[in-house]
Amino acid sequence: MLKTYILDTNVLLYNPDALFAFEDNNVVIPFVVIEEIDNQKKRQDETGRNARVVANKLDAMRDLGSLSEGVKLPSGGSIKIELNHQDLIDMPLGWDLHKPDNRILAVAKHLLHELKEPVYLVTKDLSLRVKADVMGIPAQDFYKDKVDYPFLYEGILSLEFTREQIDRFFNEGSLPLNGSIQAYPHQFFIMKGMGNSSQSALGRCVKNSIVPLHNGESVNFGVRARNKEQKFAMEILSDDDVKIVTLVGCAGTGKTLLALAAGLEKVLEQNKYSRLLITRPIVPMGHDIGYLPGSKEEKLRPWMQPIFDNLDYLFCNRRESLNITDHLIERGSLEIEALTYIRGRSIPKQFILCDEAQNLSPHMIKTVITRVGEGSKIVFTGDPEQIDHPYLDSSSNGLSYLAEKLKTEELAGHVTLSKGERSEVAELSAKLL
């Protein structure tokens, strides 16, 4: 059945391609949404960029017809810009149409009464969905980029094997997988003996066979894995053939430290890459402190302080001078950059770490990956349950989306870390608070 979807501003600022994501259905954009997009177009960040993209796409559609009457799309649907209804009939007492959200709700309310087909308001604003529900307006989130987070691919499979299978694994160095076990490329196995057997092993899926770990016990820049999940992470971080790595875990599981240690080992000790590039999105937790004085490096320092803390720990662990970080930056072996400045770059032969990737949308993740040049490896780390971005959640953030979408690809690997190793205090708080 044909449906009509009314788009909120935040949906388009989250993903400009949402204009074309509703197949052969009709898309309605309230006029106030155009005004809000216009207010955001001068911003020098991803939101501003998305606002400009939406404006350009709508401007190009004017050649196809009148947007106020509706423009047909190749998919069979249409896009229409709806002038705001000013009629307050059936609206709550004291309704204020000066508020953009209320003007969007007014459009939805009237279209719900005027049209025969189902009408849905699509918004990433939780409060607006609640207000719509109170008014009897069907409302939903934008689902195109969502994954089922409770069932997110973990990259690890724990199974029981017979004594003969485990003996073959150790003796021959591999165990072919039969058709009853579905495994993805580079998926890790915790192999347990059946029954009361004390046999066990750790393995990794390579070309439909389970093979032993080669780098799980390795020491990278003075850091050794402390649990089996960290061994899996170290294994995939050390494999240069795996170009995209995603590490998911709560605070204190060691995801960022392991990635930094592996990157420094590859760049400074093995000379596999020319530079370690570290980046993270600038999204504040709580109230933003506003503009910071100084050069670009001085402005970035507070945002990148968690990275510097980990680097200081790694260099101190090797009894290096603490100012070695500044020396490596001056020498060009280490670069710490805000994600804001990565657009337009081409980054060849570098080990790239994108920390706090849960604060990126799927579109932003795609932007970052398309910067990766020949011979580079990129690692994304983050915790989907600690998101500071206002319109992302554990199911819609780019890190979860990337881990789920690339699980079938040979170039990608994923590990979920659950055991905290930072300290007893951090582990206790992560579990109980």
Contacts in CASP RR format, 6 or more apart in sequence:
PFRMAT RR
TARGET T0000
AUTHOR 0000-0000-0000
METHOD contacts of the structure
MODEL  1
MLKTYILDTNVLLYNPDALFAFEDNNVVIPFVVIEEIDNQKKRQDETGRN
ARVVANKLDAMRDLGSLSEGVKLPSGGSIKIELNHQDLIDMPLGWDLHKP
DNRILAVAKHLLHELKEPVYLVTKDLSLRVKADVMGIPAQDFYKDKVDYP
FLYEGILSLEFTREQIDRFFNEGSLPLNGSIQAYPHQFFIMKGMGNSSQS
ALGRCVKNSIVPLHNGESVNFGVRARNKEQKFAMEILSDDDVKIVTLVGC
AGTGKTLLALAAGLEKVLEQNKYSRLLITRPIVPMGHDIGYLPGSKEEKL
RPWMQPIFDNLDYLFCNRRESLNITDHLIERGSLEIEALTYIRGRSIPKQ
FILCDEAQNLSPHMIKTVITRVGEGSKIVFTGDPEQIDHPYLDSSSNGLS
YLAEKLKTEELAGHVTLSKGERSEVAELSAKLL
1 117 0 8 1.000
1 118 0 8 1.000
2 24 0 8 1.000
2 25 0 8 1.000
2 26 0 8 1.000
2 117 0 8 1.000
3 22 0 8 1.000
3 25 0 8 1.000
3 26 0 8 1.000
3 117 0 8 1.000
3 118 0 8 1.000
3 119 0 8 1.000
3 120 0 8 1.000
4 25 0 8 1.000
4 26 0 8 1.000
4 27 0 8 1.000
4 28 0 8 1.000
4 111 0 8 1.000
4 115 0 8 1.000
4 117 0 8 1.000
4 118 0 8 1.000
4 119 0 8 1.000
4 120 0 8 1.000
5 22 0 8 1.000
5 25 0 8 1.000
5 26 0 8 1.000
5 27 0 8 1.000
5 28 0 8 1.000
5 120 0 8 1.000
5 121 0 8 1.000
5 122 0 8 1.000
6 28 0 8 1.000
6 29 0 8 1.000
6 30 0 8 1.000
6 82 0 8 1.000
6 104 0 8 1.000
6 107 0 8 1.000
6 108 0 8 1.000
6 111 0 8 1.000
6 119 0 8 1.000
6 120 0 8 1.000
6 121 0 8 1.000
6 122 0 8 1.000
7 18 0 8 1.000
7 19 0 8 1.000
7 27 0 8 1.000
7 28 0 8 1.000
7 29 0 8 1.000
7 33 0 8 1.000
7 122 0 8 1.000
7 123 0 8 1.000
8 33 0 8 1.000
8 104 0 8 1.000
8 121 0 8 1.000
8 122 0 8 1.000
8 123 0 8 1.000
8 124 0 8 1.000
8 125 0 8 1.000
8 128 0 8 1.000
9 33 0 8 1.000
9 36 0 8 1.000
9 37 0 8 1.000
9 100 0 8 1.000
10 123 0 8 1.000
10 124 0 8 1.000
10 125 0 8 1.000
10 391 0 8 1.000
11 18 0 8 1.000
11 122 0 8 1.000
11 123 0 8 1.000
11 124 0 8 1.000
11 142 0 8 1.000
12 18 0 8 1.000
12 19 0 8 1.000
12 29 0 8 1.000
12 33 0 8 1.000
12 37 0 8 1.000
12 50 0 8 1.000
12 51 0 8 1.000
12 54 0 8 1.000
13 37 0 8 1.000
13 40 0 8 1.000
13 47 0 8 1.000
13 48 0 8 1.000
13 50 0 8 1.000
13 51 0 8 1.000
13 54 0 8 1.000
13 391 0 8 1.000
14 50 0 8 1.000
14 124 0 8 1.000
14 142 0 8 1.000
14 361 0 8 1.000
14 363 0 8 1.000
14 391 0 8 1.000
15 21 0 8 1.000
15 50 0 8 1.000
15 142 0 8 1.000
15 144 0 8 1.000
15 145 0 8 1.000
15 361 0 8 1.000
15 362 0 8 1.000
15 363 0 8 1.000
16 50 0 8 1.000
16 53 0 8 1.000
16 54 0 8 1.000
16 57 0 8 1.000
16 363 0 8 1.000
17 363 0 8 1.000
18 122 0 8 1.000
18 142 0 8 1.000
18 144 0 8 1.000
19 27 0 8 1.000
19 54 0 8 1.000
19 57 0 8 1.000
19 58 0 8 1.000
19 79 0 8 1.000
20 73 0 8 1.000
20 75 0 8 1.000
21 142 0 8 1.000
21 144 0 8 1.000
22 77 0 8 1.000
23 75 0 8 1.000
23 76 0 8 1.000
23 77 0 8 1.000
24 75 0 8 1.000
24 76 0 8 1.000
24 77 0 8 1.000
25 77 0 8 1.000
26 77 0 8 1.000
26 78 0 8 1.000
26 79 0 8 1.000
26 80 0 8 1.000
26 117 0 8 1.000
27 77 0 8 1.000
27 78 0 8 1.000
27 79 0 8 1.000
27 80 0 8 1.000
28 79 0 8 1.000
28 80 0 8 1.000
28 81 0 8 1.000
28 82 0 8 1.000
28 107 0 8 1.000
28 111 0 8 1.000
29 58 0 8 1.000
29 79 0 8 1.000
29 80 0 8 1.000
29 81 0 8 1.000
29 82 0 8 1.000
30 81 0 8 1.000
30 82 0 8 1.000
30 84 0 8 1.000
30 103 0 8 1.000
30 104 0 8 1.000
30 107 0 8 1.000
31 81 0 8 1.000
31 82 0 8 1.000
31 83 0 8 1.000
31 84 0 8 1.000
32 84 0 8 1.000
32 100 0 8 1.000
32 103 0 8 1.000
32 104 0 8 1.000
33 100 0 8 1.000
33 104 0 8 1.000
34 58 0 8 1.000
34 81 0 8 1.000
35 100 0 8 1.000
36 100 0 8 1.000
37 51 0 8 1.000
37 54 0 8 1.000
37 55 0 8 1.000
38 51 0 8 1.000
38 55 0 8 1.000
40 47 0 8 1.000
40 48 0 8 1.000
40 51 0 8 1.000
41 48 0 8 1.000
41 51 0 8 1.000
41 52 0 8 1.000
41 55 0 8 1.000
42 48 0 8 1.000
43 51 0 8 1.000
44 340 0 8 1.000
45 340 0 8 1.000
46 361 0 8 1.000
46 363 0 8 1.000
46 364 0 8 1.000
46 367 0 8 1.000
49 343 0 8 1.000
50 363 0 8 1.000
58 67 0 8 1.000
58 79 0 8 1.000
58 81 0 8 1.000
61 67 0 8 1.000
61 71 0 8 1.000
61 79 0 8 1.000
64 71 0 8 1.000
64 72 0 8 1.000
65 71 0 8 1.000
67 79 0 8 1.000
67 80 0 8 1.000
67 81 0 8 1.000
68 80 0 8 1.000
68 81 0 8 1.000
68 83 0 8 1.000
69 80 0 8 1.000
70 78 0 8 1.000
70 79 0 8 1.000
70 80 0 8 1.000
70 81 0 8 1.000
71 78 0 8 1.000
71 79 0 8 1.000
71 80 0 8 1.000
72 78 0 8 1.000
73 79 0 8 1.000
82 107 0 8 1.000
82 111 0 8 1.000
84 97 0 8 1.000
84 103 0 8 1.000
84 106 0 8 1.000
84 107 0 8 1.000
85 106 0 8 1.000
85 107 0 8 1.000
85 109 0 8 1.000
85 110 0 8 1.000
86 97 0 8 1.000
86 106 0 8 1.000
87 106 0 8 1.000
87 110 0 8 1.000
88 95 0 8 1.000
88 97 0 8 1.000
88 106 0 8 1.000
90 109 0 8 1.000
90 113 0 8 1.000
91 106 0 8 1.000
91 109 0 8 1.000
92 135 0 8 1.000
95 102 0 8 1.000
95 106 0 8 1.000
96 102 0 8 1.000
97 103 0 8 1.000
97 106 0 8 1.000
101 125 0 8 1.000
101 127 0 8 1.000
101 128 0 8 1.000
101 131 0 8 1.000
104 121 0 8 1.000
104 123 0 8 1.000
104 128 0 8 1.000
105 121 0 8 1.000
105 128 0 8 1.000
105 131 0 8 1.000
105 132 0 8 1.000
105 135 0 8 1.000
105 137 0 8 1.000
108 119 0 8 1.000
108 121 0 8 1.000
108 132 0 8 1.000
108 137 0 8 1.000
109 135 0 8 1.000
109 137 0 8 1.000
111 119 0 8 1.000
112 119 0 8 1.000
112 136 0 8 1.000
112 137 0 8 1.000
118 138 0 8 1.000
119 137 0 8 1.000
119 138 0 8 1.000
120 138 0 8 1.000
120 139 0 8 1.000
120 140 0 8 1.000
121 128 0 8 1.000
121 129 0 8 1.000
121 132 0 8 1.000
121 137 0 8 1.000
121 138 0 8 1.000
121 139 0 8 1.000
121 140 0 8 1.000
122 139 0 8 1.000
122 140 0 8 1.000
122 141 0 8 1.000
122 142 0 8 1.000
123 129 0 8 1.000
123 132 0 8 1.000
123 139 0 8 1.000
123 141 0 8 1.000
123 142 0 8 1.000
124 141 0 8 1.000
124 142 0 8 1.000
124 391 0 8 1.000
124 396 0 8 1.000
125 391 0 8 1.000
128 139 0 8 1.000
129 139 0 8 1.000
129 140 0 8 1.000
129 141 0 8 1.000
132 138 0 8 1.000
132 139 0 8 1.000
133 139 0 8 1.000
141 396 0 8 1.000
142 396 0 8 1.000
145 361 0 8 1.000
145 362 0 8 1.000
145 363 0 8 1.000
145 396 0 8 1.000
145 398 0 8 1.000
145 401 0 8 1.000
146 395 0 8 1.000
146 396 0 8 1.000
146 401 0 8 1.000
147 395 0 8 1.000
147 396 0 8 1.000
147 400 0 8 1.000
147 401 0 8 1.000
147 404 0 8 1.000
147 405 0 8 1.000
148 395 0 8 1.000
149 384 0 8 1.000
149 393 0 8 1.000
149 394 0 8 1.000
149 395 0 8 1.000
149 400 0 8 1.000
152 248 0 8 1.000
152 384 0 8 1.000
152 400 0 8 1.000
152 403 0 8 1.000
152 404 0 8 1.000
152 416 0 8 1.000
153 184 0 8 1.000
153 403 0 8 1.000
153 404 0 8 1.000
153 407 0 8 1.000
153 414 0 8 1.000
154 414 0 8 1.000
154 415 0 8 1.000
154 416 0 8 1.000
155 184 0 8 1.000
155 186 0 8 1.000
155 187 0 8 1.000
155 188 0 8 1.000
155 232 0 8 1.000
155 407 0 8 1.000
155 413 0 8 1.000
155 414 0 8 1.000
155 415 0 8 1.000
155 416 0 8 1.000
156 187 0 8 1.000
156 188 0 8 1.000
156 189 0 8 1.000
156 190 0 8 1.000
156 229 0 8 1.000
156 232 0 8 1.000
156 415 0 8 1.000
156 416 0 8 1.000
157 183 0 8 1.000
157 187 0 8 1.000
157 188 0 8 1.000
157 189 0 8 1.000
157 190 0 8 1.000
158 189 0 8 1.000
158 190 0 8 1.000
158 192 0 8 1.000
159 181 0 8 1.000
159 189 0 8 1.000
159 190 0 8 1.000
159 191 0 8 1.000
159 192 0 8 1.000
160 192 0 8 1.000
160 193 0 8 1.000
160 194 0 8 1.000
160 195 0 8 1.000
161 169 0 8 1.000
161 175 0 8 1.000
161 191 0 8 1.000
161 192 0 8 1.000
161 193 0 8 1.000
161 194 0 8 1.000
162 193 0 8 1.000
162 194 0 8 1.000
163 193 0 8 1.000
163 194 0 8 1.000
163 197 0 8 1.000
163 199 0 8 1.000
165 175 0 8 1.000
165 191 0 8 1.000
166 175 0 8 1.000
166 191 0 8 1.000
166 193 0 8 1.000
166 199 0 8 1.000
166 200 0 8 1.000
166 201 0 8 1.000
168 175 0 8 1.000
169 175 0 8 1.000
169 191 0 8 1.000
169 201 0 8 1.000
169 203 0 8 1.000
169 210 0 8 1.000
169 212 0 8 1.000
170 201 0 8 1.000
170 212 0 8 1.000
173 211 0 8 1.000
173 212 0 8 1.000
174 209 0 8 1.000
174 210 0 8 1.000
174 211 0 8 1.000
175 209 0 8 1.000
175 210 0 8 1.000
176 208 0 8 1.000
176 209 0 8 1.000
177 183 0 8 1.000
177 205 0 8 1.000
177 208 0 8 1.000
177 209 0 8 1.000
177 210 0 8 1.000
183 189 0 8 1.000
183 205 0 8 1.000
183 208 0 8 1.000
183 210 0 8 1.000
184 205 0 8 1.000
184 407 0 8 1.000
184 408 0 8 1.000
185 205 0 8 1.000
185 206 0 8 1.000
185 407 0 8 1.000
185 408 0 8 1.000
185 409 0 8 1.000
185 410 0 8 1.000
185 412 0 8 1.000
185 413 0 8 1.000
186 204 0 8 1.000
186 205 0 8 1.000
186 206 0 8 1.000
186 236 0 8 1.000
186 239 0 8 1.000
186 242 0 8 1.000
186 410 0 8 1.000
186 412 0 8 1.000
186 413 0 8 1.000
186 414 0 8 1.000
187 204 0 8 1.000
187 205 0 8 1.000
187 407 0 8 1.000
188 202 0 8 1.000
188 203 0 8 1.000
188 204 0 8 1.000
188 205 0 8 1.000
188 232 0 8 1.000
188 235 0 8 1.000
188 415 0 8 1.000
189 201 0 8 1.000
189 202 0 8 1.000
189 203 0 8 1.000
189 204 0 8 1.000
189 205 0 8 1.000
189 210 0 8 1.000
190 200 0 8 1.000
190 202 0 8 1.000
190 228 0 8 1.000
191 199 0 8 1.000
191 200 0 8 1.000
191 201 0 8 1.000
191 202 0 8 1.000
191 203 0 8 1.000
191 210 0 8 1.000
192 199 0 8 1.000
192 200 0 8 1.000
193 199 0 8 1.000
193 200 0 8 1.000
201 212 0 8 1.000
202 212 0 8 1.000
202 213 0 8 1.000
202 228 0 8 1.000
202 231 0 8 1.000
202 232 0 8 1.000
203 210 0 8 1.000
203 211 0 8 1.000
203 212 0 8 1.000
203 213 0 8 1.000
204 210 0 8 1.000
204 211 0 8 1.000
204 212 0 8 1.000
204 213 0 8 1.000
204 232 0 8 1.000
204 235 0 8 1.000
205 211 0 8 1.000
213 231 0 8 1.000
213 232 0 8 1.000
213 235 0 8 1.000
214 235 0 8 1.000
214 238 0 8 1.000
215 234 0 8 1.000
215 235 0 8 1.000
215 238 0 8 1.000
215 239 0 8 1.000
216 225 0 8 1.000
216 231 0 8 1.000
216 232 0 8 1.000
216 234 0 8 1.000
216 235 0 8 1.000
216 238 0 8 1.000
217 224 0 8 1.000
217 225 0 8 1.000
217 231 0 8 1.000
218 224 0 8 1.000
218 234 0 8 1.000
218 238 0 8 1.000
220 234 0 8 1.000
220 237 0 8 1.000
220 238 0 8 1.000
220 258 0 8 1.000
220 261 0 8 1.000
220 262 0 8 1.000
220 263 0 8 1.000
220 264 0 8 1.000
220 265 0 8 1.000
221 260 0 8 1.000
221 261 0 8 1.000
221 262 0 8 1.000
221 263 0 8 1.000
221 264 0 8 1.000
221 265 0 8 1.000
221 268 0 8 1.000
221 269 0 8 1.000
221 314 0 8 1.000
221 317 0 8 1.000
221 318 0 8 1.000
222 261 0 8 1.000
222 314 0 8 1.000
222 317 0 8 1.000
222 318 0 8 1.000
223 257 0 8 1.000
223 258 0 8 1.000
223 261 0 8 1.000
223 314 0 8 1.000
223 317 0 8 1.000
225 231 0 8 1.000
225 233 0 8 1.000
225 234 0 8 1.000
225 258 0 8 1.000
226 421 0 8 1.000
227 419 0 8 1.000
227 421 0 8 1.000
229 253 0 8 1.000
229 415 0 8 1.000
229 416 0 8 1.000
229 417 0 8 1.000
229 418 0 8 1.000
229 419 0 8 1.000
230 253 0 8 1.000
230 254 0 8 1.000
230 258 0 8 1.000
230 417 0 8 1.000
230 421 0 8 1.000
232 415 0 8 1.000
233 247 0 8 1.000
233 255 0 8 1.000
233 258 0 8 1.000
233 259 0 8 1.000
233 415 0 8 1.000
233 417 0 8 1.000
234 258 0 8 1.000
234 262 0 8 1.000
236 242 0 8 1.000
236 245 0 8 1.000
236 413 0 8 1.000
236 414 0 8 1.000
236 415 0 8 1.000
237 245 0 8 1.000
237 258 0 8 1.000
237 259 0 8 1.000
237 262 0 8 1.000
237 263 0 8 1.000
237 379 0 8 1.000
238 262 0 8 1.000
238 265 0 8 1.000
238 266 0 8 1.000
240 266 0 8 1.000
240 272 0 8 1.000
240 377 0 8 1.000
241 411 0 8 1.000
242 377 0 8 1.000
242 411 0 8 1.000
242 412 0 8 1.000
242 413 0 8 1.000
243 372 0 8 1.000
243 375 0 8 1.000
243 376 0 8 1.000
243 377 0 8 1.000
243 378 0 8 1.000
243 411 0 8 1.000
243 412 0 8 1.000
244 369 0 8 1.000
244 377 0 8 1.000
244 378 0 8 1.000
244 380 0 8 1.000
244 402 0 8 1.000
244 406 0 8 1.000
244 409 0 8 1.000
244 411 0 8 1.000
244 412 0 8 1.000
244 413 0 8 1.000
245 259 0 8 1.000
245 377 0 8 1.000
245 378 0 8 1.000
245 379 0 8 1.000
245 380 0 8 1.000
245 412 0 8 1.000
245 413 0 8 1.000
245 414 0 8 1.000
245 415 0 8 1.000
246 357 0 8 1.000
246 379 0 8 1.000
246 380 0 8 1.000
246 381 0 8 1.000
246 399 0 8 1.000
246 402 0 8 1.000
246 403 0 8 1.000
246 406 0 8 1.000
246 412 0 8 1.000
246 413 0 8 1.000
246 414 0 8 1.000
246 415 0 8 1.000
247 255 0 8 1.000
247 258 0 8 1.000
247 259 0 8 1.000
247 379 0 8 1.000
247 380 0 8 1.000
247 381 0 8 1.000
247 382 0 8 1.000
247 414 0 8 1.000
247 415 0 8 1.000
247 417 0 8 1.000
248 255 0 8 1.000
248 381 0 8 1.000
248 382 0 8 1.000
248 383 0 8 1.000
248 384 0 8 1.000
248 399 0 8 1.000
248 400 0 8 1.000
248 403 0 8 1.000
248 414 0 8 1.000
248 415 0 8 1.000
248 416 0 8 1.000
248 417 0 8 1.000
249 255 0 8 1.000
249 382 0 8 1.000
249 383 0 8 1.000
249 416 0 8 1.000
249 417 0 8 1.000
249 418 0 8 1.000
250 383 0 8 1.000
250 385 0 8 1.000
250 386 0 8 1.000
250 417 0 8 1.000
250 418 0 8 1.000
250 420 0 8 1.000
250 430 0 8 1.000
251 383 0 8 1.000
251 386 0 8 1.000
251 422 0 8 1.000
251 426 0 8 1.000
251 430 0 8 1.000
252 420 0 8 1.000
252 421 0 8 1.000
252 422 0 8 1.000
252 426 0 8 1.000
252 427 0 8 1.000
252 430 0 8 1.000
253 417 0 8 1.000
253 418 0 8 1.000
253 419 0 8 1.000
253 420 0 8 1.000
253 421 0 8 1.000
253 422 0 8 1.000
254 417 0 8 1.000
254 420 0 8 1.000
254 421 0 8 1.000
254 422 0 8 1.000
255 381 0 8 1.000
255 382 0 8 1.000
255 417 0 8 1.000
256 306 0 8 1.000
256 307 0 8 1.000
256 310 0 8 1.000
256 353 0 8 1.000
256 355 0 8 1.000
256 381 0 8 1.000
256 382 0 8 1.000
257 310 0 8 1.000
257 313 0 8 1.000
257 314 0 8 1.000
259 353 0 8 1.000
259 355 0 8 1.000
259 379 0 8 1.000
259 381 0 8 1.000
260 276 0 8 1.000
260 278 0 8 1.000
260 307 0 8 1.000
260 310 0 8 1.000
260 311 0 8 1.000
260 314 0 8 1.000
260 353 0 8 1.000
261 314 0 8 1.000
262 351 0 8 1.000
262 379 0 8 1.000
263 273 0 8 1.000
263 276 0 8 1.000
263 351 0 8 1.000
263 353 0 8 1.000
264 276 0 8 1.000
264 314 0 8 1.000
266 272 0 8 1.000
266 273 0 8 1.000
266 276 0 8 1.000
266 351 0 8 1.000
266 377 0 8 1.000
267 273 0 8 1.000
267 274 0 8 1.000
267 275 0 8 1.000
267 276 0 8 1.000
267 333 0 8 1.000
267 334 0 8 1.000
267 351 0 8 1.000
268 328 0 8 1.000
268 333 0 8 1.000
272 351 0 8 1.000
273 349 0 8 1.000
273 350 0 8 1.000
273 351 0 8 1.000
273 375 0 8 1.000
273 376 0 8 1.000
273 377 0 8 1.000
274 333 0 8 1.000
274 349 0 8 1.000
274 350 0 8 1.000
275 332 0 8 1.000
275 333 0 8 1.000
275 334 0 8 1.000
275 335 0 8 1.000
275 349 0 8 1.000
275 350 0 8 1.000
275 351 0 8 1.000
276 333 0 8 1.000
276 334 0 8 1.000
276 335 0 8 1.000
276 350 0 8 1.000
276 351 0 8 1.000
276 353 0 8 1.000
277 335 0 8 1.000
277 337 0 8 1.000
277 347 0 8 1.000
277 350 0 8 1.000
277 351 0 8 1.000
277 352 0 8 1.000
277 353 0 8 1.000
278 304 0 8 1.000
278 307 0 8 1.000
278 334 0 8 1.000
278 335 0 8 1.000
278 336 0 8 1.000
278 337 0 8 1.000
278 352 0 8 1.000
278 353 0 8 1.000
278 355 0 8 1.000
279 336 0 8 1.000
279 337 0 8 1.000
279 338 0 8 1.000
279 339 0 8 1.000
279 342 0 8 1.000
279 352 0 8 1.000
279 353 0 8 1.000
279 354 0 8 1.000
279 355 0 8 1.000
279 368 0 8 1.000
280 303 0 8 1.000
280 304 0 8 1.000
280 307 0 8 1.000
280 338 0 8 1.000
280 339 0 8 1.000
280 354 0 8 1.000
280 355 0 8 1.000
280 356 0 8 1.000
281 338 0 8 1.000
281 339 0 8 1.000
281 356 0 8 1.000
281 357 0 8 1.000
281 359 0 8 1.000
281 360 0 8 1.000
281 364 0 8 1.000
281 389 0 8 1.000
282 303 0 8 1.000
282 338 0 8 1.000
282 339 0 8 1.000
282 340 0 8 1.000
283 356 0 8 1.000
283 359 0 8 1.000
283 388 0 8 1.000
283 389 0 8 1.000
284 388 0 8 1.000
285 388 0 8 1.000
286 388 0 8 1.000
289 302 0 8 1.000
292 298 0 8 1.000
292 299 0 8 1.000
292 302 0 8 1.000
293 299 0 8 1.000
300 336 0 8 1.000
300 337 0 8 1.000
300 338 0 8 1.000
301 308 0 8 1.000
303 338 0 8 1.000
304 336 0 8 1.000
304 338 0 8 1.000
306 355 0 8 1.000
307 336 0 8 1.000
307 355 0 8 1.000
308 325 0 8 1.000
308 336 0 8 1.000
311 325 0 8 1.000
312 322 0 8 1.000
312 325 0 8 1.000
315 321 0 8 1.000
315 322 0 8 1.000
315 324 0 8 1.000
315 325 0 8 1.000
316 322 0 8 1.000
321 327 0 8 1.000
325 334 0 8 1.000
328 334 0 8 1.000
329 335 0 8 1.000
329 336 0 8 1.000
339 354 0 8 1.000
339 360 0 8 1.000
339 364 0 8 1.000
339 368 0 8 1.000
342 367 0 8 1.000
342 368 0 8 1.000
342 371 0 8 1.000
343 367 0 8 1.000
343 371 0 8 1.000
344 371 0 8 1.000
345 371 0 8 1.000
346 371 0 8 1.000
346 373 0 8 1.000
347 371 0 8 1.000
347 372 0 8 1.000
347 373 0 8 1.000
347 376 0 8 1.000
348 373 0 8 1.000
348 374 0 8 1.000
348 375 0 8 1.000
348 376 0 8 1.000
349 373 0 8 1.000
349 374 0 8 1.000
349 375 0 8 1.000
349 376 0 8 1.000
350 376 0 8 1.000
350 377 0 8 1.000
351 376 0 8 1.000
351 377 0 8 1.000
351 379 0 8 1.000
352 372 0 8 1.000
352 376 0 8 1.000
352 377 0 8 1.000
352 378 0 8 1.000
352 379 0 8 1.000
353 378 0 8 1.000
353 379 0 8 1.000
353 381 0 8 1.000
354 360 0 8 1.000
354 368 0 8 1.000
354 378 0 8 1.000
354 379 0 8 1.000
354 380 0 8 1.000
354 381 0 8 1.000
355 381 0 8 1.000
355 382 0 8 1.000
356 381 0 8 1.000
356 382 0 8 1.000
357 365 0 8 1.000
357 380 0 8 1.000
357 381 0 8 1.000
357 382 0 8 1.000
357 397 0 8 1.000
357 398 0 8 1.000
357 399 0 8 1.000
357 402 0 8 1.000
358 382 0 8 1.000
358 383 0 8 1.000
358 384 0 8 1.000
358 386 0 8 1.000
358 387 0 8 1.000
358 392 0 8 1.000
358 394 0 8 1.000
358 397 0 8 1.000
358 398 0 8 1.000
358 399 0 8 1.000
358 400 0 8 1.000
359 387 0 8 1.000
359 388 0 8 1.000
359 389 0 8 1.000
359 392 0 8 1.000
359 397 0 8 1.000
360 368 0 8 1.000
360 389 0 8 1.000
360 392 0 8 1.000
360 397 0 8 1.000
360 398 0 8 1.000
360 399 0 8 1.000
361 389 0 8 1.000
361 391 0 8 1.000
361 392 0 8 1.000
361 396 0 8 1.000
361 397 0 8 1.000
361 398 0 8 1.000
362 396 0 8 1.000
362 397 0 8 1.000
362 398 0 8 1.000
362 401 0 8 1.000
362 402 0 8 1.000
364 398 0 8 1.000
365 380 0 8 1.000
365 398 0 8 1.000
365 399 0 8 1.000
365 401 0 8 1.000
365 402 0 8 1.000
368 378 0 8 1.000
369 378 0 8 1.000
369 402 0 8 1.000
372 378 0 8 1.000
380 399 0 8 1.000
380 402 0 8 1.000
382 399 0 8 1.000
384 394 0 8 1.000
384 397 0 8 1.000
384 399 0 8 1.000
384 400 0 8 1.000
385 394 0 8 1.000
387 393 0 8 1.000
387 394 0 8 1.000
387 397 0 8 1.000
389 397 0 8 1.000
392 398 0 8 1.000
394 400 0 8 1.000
403 414 0 8 1.000
406 412 0 8 1.000
406 413 0 8 1.000
406 414 0 8 1.000
407 413 0 8 1.000
407 414 0 8 1.000
419 427 0 8 1.000
420 426 0 8 1.000
420 427 0 8 1.000
420 430 0 8 1.000
421 427 0 8 1.000
END
